Amino acid sequence: MSTSLSGPGSAEQTPGREPVRRGLPRKSRTARNHAPITATGLVVKVVLLGLVAGIALWAAFPLVEGEHWVGLGVLAATTAGLFYLYLSRRHIPAKYLVPGTLFLIAFQVFPVLYTASTAFTNFGDGHRGSKDDAIVAIQTSSVQQVPGSTEYSLSIATKGDPATGALVFLLSDPKTKEVFAGDAGGLRKLDAGDVTVSPTGKITDAAGYTVLNFGQASGRSKDITDLVVPTAGGAIRSNGLSRAYEGKAVRAYDAGCDCIKDSETGKTWTADPENGSFVAADGERLAQGWKVNVGLKNFTRVLTDPNISGPFFGTLLWNFAFAIGSTGLTFLLGMAIALALHSPRMRGTNFYRVLLILPYAMPSFAMLLVWRDMFNTDFGLVNNLFGLDIDWFGGTWSARIAVLLVQLWLGYPYMFLVATGALQAIPRELTEATSVDGASPWQSFRAVTLPLLLVALSPLLIASFAYNFNNVNAILFTTEGGPFAPDNPTNGATDLLITYTYRLAFGAQGAEYGLATTVSIFIFAIVAIVAAISFSRTRKQEEVYS
């Protein structure tokens, strides 16, 4: 007679099956697959999701104010998706992939797309804002003092640092005794209890503002002169450092003709919507314009405008020569030194390696400035040491040779290090086998060592080429792009496309961001094509020697 043990907590064993426990709750599949969330993990999750909600609310108000409904919808959908993802126990891989993807979009994809979109606009100095902004700028910049204009006692103040803070006009009306604060955003009345007014009517202290003394204000005289405070009847401008006036705008916008009219001269500038400018009948354009889409105009200008296409293609040829020369020369010298120190007959290799990597350990920008002085014609070390009288940076080819020599000195330690590592990975048995077969050292190097080195180092050489193709420091800190031809001060003999682009964007003639971005797209396309072709050849080479 058998006894049954089937009480609570007991198990019935069936051959080939898992024991079945009775009287105990079964764990769900979700509970079995996921560990319980600890108190610390729960706190971290709550804090991070709260931070996401706070950022979303902070970003939503400007979007609503600007009526950017598409952006608001994307923000709402993204926030809701994040809450669903991290409040759910499902989609475990996505919990790790989504943050990286969002950061990639925010810091890589979006900036690249925004930069590329600028190439299809006329964005630059005088074309930064909307048409309404341009009209306001034109009208306020034409303000002049007229008989009967209201005059104020003026104090200059800032919000924050007196040297860099935003300027504010603190104004006192001697007739009404009212006090105001004005900046580029407009004029607002101040509470008399928040300011201190001297017996002469000048504001000496104001809550929330730093009043500048005479010396501090004199240091920012240009900014004070440029500041215009728009008002309903015109605008307020400074008249020295202690007086201001509310003048009348000489130029005003007429919506009927979509033009700007000058009340003094009678001249008219009609809107040109294709170029975002106001143009007179004689071709004169007002400096203030607005941002518009120009399609492929910037690309056409780069390729067809003689003032740009000539320097562009000439700079492109030198850019290739510089990138190939810098990469190739540093690789050859670095590899040669690595081969010499790799020889088993060499002694004191560690000492030599420390000496050889010193240029790599120095800050590159500092060494570029040192080399610039060493190539000085009159007191430079190079001319004095070798008894030369060469104006290195005064001639086209001498300047280019000097730049390549500097790059050789700065770049060979890196190639020496990577070549040393690659050489140590090549089995000595391979080179010894070629010696047994009767091959000379040169034949052994050409047939075995060099191909294996190129397989290992080709990606690094491609990366070095891409870096040198855009090596702005190498030019700006040595030749600054010069020497320049007398008839072309915007493009020098040693300019790379990147330095030429920099000069287009921030040159003395005014910033042209749209045009500069167009050149940047050409640079990206060139480097991408070269890299793609090079990696394709590298893969074929790897297949041969794998």
C-alpha positions in Angstrom: 0.0 0.0 0.0 1.5 3.3 -1.1 1.3 6.7 0.7 0.5 9.8 -1.4 2.6 12.9 -0.6 0.6 15.6 -2.4 0.3 18.3 0.1 1.2 21.9 -0.3 4.7 22.4 -1.6 5.2 18.9 -2.7 6.1 17.8 -6.2 4.9 15.0 -8.5 7.8 13.6 -10.5 7.0 12.3 -14.0 9.8 10.6 -15.9 11.2 13.0 -18.5 9.3 16.0 -17.2 10.0 18.9 -14.9 8.6 18.4 -11.4 5.2 20.1 -10.9 4.9 22.0 -7.6 1.4 22.3 -6.3 0.1 25.0 -4.1 2.8 27.6 -5.2 2.1 30.4 -7.7 3.7 30.0 -11.1 6.1 32.7 -12.3 5.1 34.3 -15.5 7.3 34.1 -18.6 8.1 37.9 -18.2 9.1 37.4 -14.5 11.3 34.4 -15.4 13.1 36.3 -18.3 13.7 39.6 -16.5 15.3 40.3 -13.2 13.3 42.5 -10.8 14.1 46.2 -10.9 16.1 47.3 -7.8 15.3 50.4 -5.8 18.4 52.1 -7.3 17.4 51.2 -10.8 13.9 52.5 -10.2 15.1 55.8 -8.9 17.5 56.2 -11.9 14.6 55.4 -14.3 12.3 57.9 -12.6 15.0 60.7 -12.6 15.9 60.1 -16.3 12.2 60.0 -17.4 11.5 63.1 -15.4 14.5 64.8 -17.1 13.1 63.8 -20.5 9.7 65.2 -19.6 11.3 68.5 -18.4 13.3 68.9 -21.6 10.2 68.2 -23.6 8.2 70.8 -21.8 11.0 73.3 -22.1 11.2 72.7 -25.8 7.5 72.8 -26.4 6.8 76.4 -25.4 9.1 78.0 -28.1 7.6 75.6 -30.7 4.0 76.6 -29.7 5.0 80.3 -29.7 6.5 80.0 -33.1 3.6 77.9 -34.4 6.0 75.1 -35.5 3.4 72.4 -35.3 5.3 69.8 -37.2 8.2 70.1 -34.8 5.8 70.0 -31.8 4.3 66.8 -33.2 7.7 65.2 -33.6 8.6 66.2 -30.0 5.4 64.8 -28.6 5.7 61.5 -30.5 9.4 61.1 -29.5 8.6 61.8 -25.8 5.6 59.4 -25.8 7.7 56.7 -27.5 10.5 57.0 -24.9 8.0 56.8 -22.0 6.4 53.7 -23.6 9.7 52.1 -24.2 11.2 52.5 -20.8 8.0 51.9 -18.8 7.4 48.6 -20.6 9.2 45.4 -19.9 9.3 44.6 -23.6 11.7 45.6 -26.4 14.9 45.1 -24.4 17.3 45.6 -27.4 15.6 48.9 -28.3 16.2 50.2 -24.8 20.0 50.2 -25.5 19.8 51.2 -29.2 17.4 54.1 -29.0 19.6 56.5 -26.9 22.5 56.0 -29.2 20.3 56.5 -32.2 18.8 59.7 -30.8 22.2 61.1 -30.0 23.4 60.2 -33.5 20.5 62.0 -35.1 20.9 65.1 -32.8 24.6 65.5 -33.0 25.5 64.0 -36.4 22.5 63.6 -38.8 20.7 66.8 -38.0 23.8 69.1 -38.1 24.9 67.6 -41.4 21.4 68.0 -43.0 21.1 71.5 -41.7 24.5 72.5 -43.0 23.7 70.9 -46.4 20.4 72.8 -46.6 22.2 76.1 -46.1 23.9 75.5 -49.4 20.6 76.1 -51.1 20.1 79.5 -49.5 21.7 82.9 -49.6 22.4 82.8 -45.9 25.1 85.3 -44.9 25.8 88.8 -43.8 22.7 90.9 -44.6 20.6 87.8 -45.3 20.2 86.1 -41.9 16.5 86.7 -41.0 13.1 87.1 -42.5 11.9 89.9 -44.7 10.1 91.6 -41.8 13.4 91.6 -39.9 15.1 93.2 -42.9 12.5 95.9 -43.1 12.8 96.7 -39.4 16.6 96.9 -39.8 16.4 99.2 -42.8 14.0 101.5 -41.1 15.8 101.7 -37.7 19.2 102.2 -39.4 17.8 105.2 -41.2 16.7 107.0 -38.1 17.7 110.7 -37.9 17.2 113.4 -35.4 14.6 115.9 -36.5 13.3 119.2 -34.9 11.0 118.3 -32.0 12.6 114.9 -31.4 12.3 113.7 -27.7 15.6 113.8 -25.9 16.6 111.7 -22.9 19.3 111.6 -20.3 21.2 108.4 -21.1 23.0 105.9 -19.0 24.7 102.8 -20.5 24.1 99.5 -18.7 24.4 95.8 -19.3 22.8 92.6 -18.1 25.8 90.8 -16.6 29.5 91.4 -17.5 30.2 95.1 -18.4 32.7 94.0 -21.1 30.6 91.4 -22.8 27.0 91.7 -21.6 24.1 92.8 -23.7 23.9 96.6 -23.8 20.8 98.4 -22.5 19.9 102.1 -22.7 18.6 103.5 -19.3 16.6 106.6 -20.3 15.2 109.4 -18.2 12.7 111.9 -19.7 13.5 115.3 -18.2 10.0 116.6 -18.9 7.8 113.8 -17.6 10.4 112.3 -15.2 9.6 108.8 -16.5 12.3 106.2 -16.7 12.8 103.5 -19.4 15.0 100.7 -20.4 15.6 100.0 -24.1 17.4 97.5 -26.2 17.1 96.0 -29.7 13.9 94.3 -28.6 12.1 97.6 -27.8 11.4 100.1 -25.1 9.8 99.3 -21.7 8.9 101.6 -18.8 10.6 101.0 -15.4 9.2 101.4 -11.9 10.6 104.6 -10.4 11.2 102.7 -7.1 13.7 100.4 -8.9 16.0 103.1 -10.1 18.1 105.9 -8.6 18.2 109.2 -10.5 20.8 111.9 -9.9 19.9 115.6 -9.5 21.0 116.0 -13.1 18.4 113.5 -14.3 20.7 110.7 -15.1 20.1 107.1 -13.8 22.9 106.0 -11.6 21.5 102.7 -10.4 18.8 100.3 -11.6 17.7 96.9 -10.2 18.8 94.0 -12.4 21.3 96.1 -14.5 25.0 97.0 -14.2 25.5 100.7 -15.0 28.8 101.3 -16.8 31.2 104.1 -15.8 32.7 106.4 -18.4 35.7 104.2 -19.0 33.7 101.0 -19.5 31.2 102.8 -21.8 34.1 104.3 -23.8 35.5 100.8 -24.4 32.2 99.8 -26.0 31.5 103.0 -27.9 31.0 101.2 -31.3 28.4 98.8 -29.8 26.6 101.8 -28.2 26.6 103.7 -31.6 25.2 100.6 -33.4 22.4 100.0 -30.8 19.0 101.1 -32.1 15.9 100.9 -29.8 12.8 100.6 -32.0 9.7 102.6 -30.8 6.2 103.1 -32.2 7.1 106.5 -33.7 10.6 105.7 -34.9 13.7 104.6 -32.9 16.0 105.8 -30.1 19.7 106.3 -30.8 22.6 107.5 -28.6 24.1 111.0 -29.1 27.4 110.5 -27.3 27.5 108.7 -23.9 25.1 110.8 -21.9 22.3 111.8 -24.3 19.8 110.0 -26.6 17.1 111.0 -29.0 14.0 109.5 -30.5 14.4 110.1 -34.2 12.3 109.5 -37.3 13.0 106.9 -39.9 13.9 108.4 -43.3 13.3 105.1 -45.1 10.0 103.3 -44.8 8.4 100.2 -46.3 5.4 100.6 -48.6 3.4 97.4 -48.9 1.5 98.7 -51.9 4.6 98.6 -54.1 6.5 96.2 -51.9 9.4 98.6 -51.8 11.4 100.9 -49.5 11.0 104.6 -50.0 13.4 107.3 -48.9 11.5 110.4 -47.8 14.4 112.7 -48.3 15.8 111.7 -51.7 12.6 110.1 -53.1 14.6 107.0 -54.1 12.8 103.6 -54.2 14.2 100.1 -53.7 11.9 97.4 -55.0 11.8 93.9 -53.4 13.7 91.2 -55.3 12.2 87.9 -53.9 14.6 85.6 -55.8 17.7 87.1 -54.2 16.1 88.4 -50.9 17.1 92.0 -51.5 15.7 95.5 -52.1 17.0 96.8 -55.5 16.9 100.3 -56.9 16.4 101.1 -60.6 20.1 101.8 -61.0 21.0 98.4 -59.6 21.9 99.5 -56.0 21.1 96.9 -53.4 20.4 97.7 -49.8 22.7 96.0 -47.4 19.9 94.5 -45.3 18.2 91.6 -47.1 16.5 88.4 -46.0 17.1 84.6 -46.3 15.6 82.9 -49.3 16.0 79.6 -51.1 18.1 80.0 -54.2 18.1 76.4 -55.5 21.3 75.4 -57.2 22.5 78.9 -57.7 25.4 78.5 -55.3 26.5 75.3 -57.0 26.3 77.0 -60.4 28.3 79.9 -59.1 31.1 77.7 -57.8 31.4 75.9 -61.2 30.8 78.8 -63.6 31.7 82.1 -62.0 35.3 82.9 -63.1 36.0 84.7 -59.8 35.3 81.5 -57.9 35.7 78.6 -60.3 39.3 79.6 -61.2 40.5 79.6 -57.6 38.4 76.6 -56.8 39.9 74.2 -59.3 43.4 75.5 -58.8 43.0 75.1 -55.1 41.6 71.6 -55.6 44.7 70.4 -57.5 47.0 71.8 -54.8 44.7 70.3 -52.1 45.2 66.8 -53.7 48.9 67.3 -53.9 49.1 68.4 -50.3 47.0 65.5 -49.0 48.8 62.9 -51.0 52.2 64.4 -50.3 51.6 64.8 -46.6 50.3 61.2 -46.3 52.8 59.6 -48.6 56.0 61.3 -47.4 55.1 60.7 -43.7 54.3 57.1 -44.5 57.6 56.5 -46.4 59.7 58.1 -43.7 57.9 56.5 -40.8 58.0 53.1 -42.4 61.7 53.4 -43.3 62.6 54.3 -39.6 60.3 51.4 -38.4 62.1 49.0 -40.7 65.5 50.2 -39.5 64.6 49.8 -35.8 62.9 46.4 -36.5 66.2 44.8 -37.5 67.5 42.3 -34.9 71.0 43.8 -35.3 69.8 47.2 -34.1 70.7 48.1 -30.5 69.2 50.8 -28.3 65.9 50.7 -30.1 63.8 51.9 -27.1 66.0 55.0 -26.8 65.6 55.9 -30.5 61.9 55.3 -30.4 61.4 57.8 -27.5 63.4 60.4 -29.4 61.5 59.8 -32.7 58.0 60.2 -31.2 58.8 63.6 -29.6 57.2 65.6 -32.4 54.0 63.5 -32.0 54.0 64.4 -28.2 54.2 68.1 -28.8 51.1 70.3 -29.3 50.8 70.6 -33.1 49.5 74.2 -33.1 52.5 75.3 -31.0 55.0 73.5 -33.2 53.4 75.0 -36.3 54.0 78.5 -34.9 57.6 77.5 -34.1 58.2 76.2 -37.6 56.7 79.4 -39.1 59.4 81.4 -37.3 62.1 78.9 -38.3 61.3 79.6 -42.0 61.6 83.3 -41.5 63.7 84.9 -44.3 65.8 87.2 -42.1 66.3 85.5 -38.7 64.9 82.0 -39.2 66.9 79.0 -38.2 66.6 77.2 -41.5 68.2 80.0 -43.5 70.8 80.8 -40.9 71.8 77.1 -40.3 72.2 76.3 -44.0 73.4 79.7 -45.2 70.4 80.2 -47.4 68.6 83.4 -48.5 65.2 82.0 -49.4 61.9 83.9 -48.9 60.1 80.7 -48.0 56.6 82.1 -47.6 57.1 84.7 -50.4 57.1 82.4 -53.4 54.4 79.9 -54.4 56.5 76.7 -54.6 58.9 77.6 -51.7 55.8 78.1 -49.5 54.3 74.8 -50.6 57.6 72.9 -50.0 57.9 74.5 -46.6 54.4 73.4 -45.7 55.1 69.8 -46.8 58.3 69.7 -44.8 56.5 70.9 -41.7 53.9 68.2 -42.2 56.6 65.6 -42.7 58.2 66.5 -39.4 54.8 66.5 -37.6 53.4 63.4 -39.2 56.2 60.8 -39.5 56.1 59.7 -35.8 52.5 58.5 -36.1 53.3 56.5 -39.2 56.4 55.2 -37.4 54.3 54.0 -34.5 51.6 52.2 -36.6 54.3 50.7 -39.0 56.2 49.4 -36.0 53.1 47.7 -34.7 52.3 46.2 -38.1 55.8 44.9 -38.6 55.7 43.1 -35.2 52.6 41.3 -36.3 54.3 39.9 -39.4 55.9 36.5 -38.6 59.6 36.5 -39.1 59.3 33.0 -40.7 57.9 34.5 -43.8 60.9 36.8 -44.5 63.3 34.0 -43.4 61.6 31.7 -45.9 62.2 34.2 -48.8 65.9 34.4 -47.7 66.2 30.6 -47.9 64.7 30.8 -51.4 67.5 33.1 -52.4 65.6 36.4 -52.4 67.5 39.6 -51.7 66.3 41.9 -48.8 64.7 44.3 -51.3 62.8 41.4 -53.0 61.7 40.1 -49.7 60.5 43.5 -48.7 58.6 44.1 -51.9 57.0 40.6 -52.1 56.2 40.0 -48.5 56.7 42.8 -46.0 55.2 45.7 -48.0 52.0 44.0 -49.2 51.3 42.8 -45.6 52.0 46.3 -44.3 49.6 47.9 -46.8 46.9 45.4 -45.8 47.2 46.4 -42.2 47.8 50.1 -42.7 45.5 51.0 -45.7 42.6 52.1 -43.5 44.9 54.3 -41.6 46.4 55.8 -44.7 42.9 56.5 -46.0 42.0 58.2 -42.7 45.3 60.2 -42.8 44.5 61.4 -46.4 41.0 62.5 -45.3 42.5 64.4 -42.3 45.2 66.1 -44.4 42.7 67.0 -47.1 41.0 69.2 -44.5 44.0 70.1 -42.3 43.2 73.7 -41.7 45.7 74.2 -38.9 48.6 73.3 -41.1 47.9 76.3 -43.3 46.4 78.9 -41.0 49.2 78.6 -38.5 52.1 78.7 -41.0 51.3 80.6 -44.2 47.7 81.7 -43.6 47.1 80.6 -47.1 49.6 82.9 -48.7 51.3 84.1 -50.7 48.5 86.0 -52.4 48.4 87.3 -55.9 47.8 91.1 -56.2 44.7 90.6 -58.2 43.2 87.9 -56.0 43.5 88.6 -52.2 40.9 85.9 -51.3 42.8 82.8 -52.5 46.4 82.1 -51.8 49.0 79.7 -53.2 48.9 77.4 -50.2 45.2 77.6 -49.5 43.3 74.3 -49.2 39.7 74.1 -50.0 38.8 74.3 -46.3 40.8 77.5 -45.7 39.4 79.0 -48.9 36.0 78.1 -47.6 36.8 79.7 -44.3 37.8 82.9 -46.0 34.6 82.9 -48.0 32.6 82.5 -44.8 34.4 85.0 -42.6 36.3 87.2 -45.1 36.5 91.0 -45.0 33.9 91.2 -47.8 31.3 89.7 -45.5 30.2 86.2 -44.6 28.6 84.1 -47.3 27.6 81.0 -45.4 25.5 79.5 -48.3 28.4 79.7 -50.7 30.9 78.3 -48.1 28.6 75.4 -47.3 28.4 74.6 -51.1 32.2 74.3 -51.2 32.0 72.1 -48.1 29.6 69.8 -49.9 32.1 69.5 -52.7 34.9 68.7 -50.2 32.7 66.0 -48.6 31.9 64.4 -51.9 35.5 64.4 -53.0 36.8 62.8 -49.8 33.9 60.3 -49.7 34.6 59.2 -53.3 38.3 58.8 -52.7 37.7 56.9 -49.5 35.1 54.6 -51.1 37.5 53.7 -54.0 40.4 53.2 -51.6 38.4 50.9 -49.3 37.2 48.9 -52.3 40.8 48.3 -53.4 41.8 47.6 -49.8 39.2 44.8 -49.6 40.5 43.2 -52.8 44.0 43.3 -51.4 42.9 41.7 -48.2 41.3 38.9 -50.2 44.5 38.2 -52.0 46.7 38.1 -48.9 44.2 36.5 -46.5 
